[in-house]
Amino acid sequence: MTEPTFPPLLQGHPGRGGEDPFDRAQALAALGCDSGTVVYNIQTDRLRVAIVFAPEVALEEAMAMLPLCAMGFQNALGALAPPEVAVHLGWDGTICVNGARCGHFRAAAASADPAAVPDWLVVGWELALMQTGPAPGETPDVTALYDEGCAEVTPVRLVESWSRHMLAWLNRWEEDGNAPLHSEWMGLLRGVGEPVRQGGYDGTFLGTDERFGMLIRDGSETHLVPMSTLLEGNT
């Protein structure tokens, strides 16, 4: 299988066997690997990718890398898939293709303190390429890429395209801040205006603040759930 080719600022590391790139990227980050290290694992039924960042801002600001990587993915799949394929994103990292869950994003950091600058931040994503269950039709809210008319989208091309679109968004974020990313991401966000339960709150999903935190209206009160609450791993 041909391995992905990455832009000069990124360094690709193929996964070993069935290992999770998200876990390996955290281990490499803890050992001091370079920012821009990308670990990937291409299997028959799923694609998993993780990238290491070395933030220069506090964790809560650095969490913009989660929607930034998600926007890079949406742009990449949107460019490769047939025009009728719709790709939307969930605040919690969910990837939806044609209205059904197809994968997810996740994040981990060296520190859980939202006001501190973490030594590293890892953003990972996973995409189902094909369903391996005995009766996929029984779960219409779950899908796989190849079930949605995307059989011509190869994992290698998707990883390459994601890396380029992600870097384009990173450059724009460094120049213009959160505003352009926030505007584009909100246009693809699922569930706004609908009931939601997140961070211990129940209410209506109003949208997000300027730092991508979820705003939940509960009666006369509005609650903020920071994006840093999505962190996994050693946090």
Secondary structure as UniProt FT lines:
FT   TURN            8..9
FT   STRAND          11..14
FT   TURN            17..18
FT   HELIX           21..30
FT   TURN            31..32
FT   TURN            35..36
FT   STRAND          37..42
FT   STRAND          46..53
FT   HELIX           59..62
FT   TURN            63..64
FT   HELIX           65..80
FT   TURN            83..84
FT   STRAND          87..89
FT   TURN            91..92
FT   STRAND          94..97
FT   TURN            98..99
FT   STRAND          100..109
FT   TURN            114..115
FT   STRAND          121..128
FT   HELIX           136..138
FT   TURN            140..141
FT   HELIX           145..148
FT   TURN            151..152
FT   HELIX           155..176
FT   HELIX           178..186
FT   TURN            187..188
FT   TURN            190..193
FT   STRAND          195..198
FT   TURN            199..200
FT   STRAND          201..208
FT   TURN            210..211
FT   STRAND          214..218
FT   TURN            219..220
FT   STRAND          221..225
FT   HELIX           227..230
FT   STRAND          231..232
FT   TURN            233..234
//
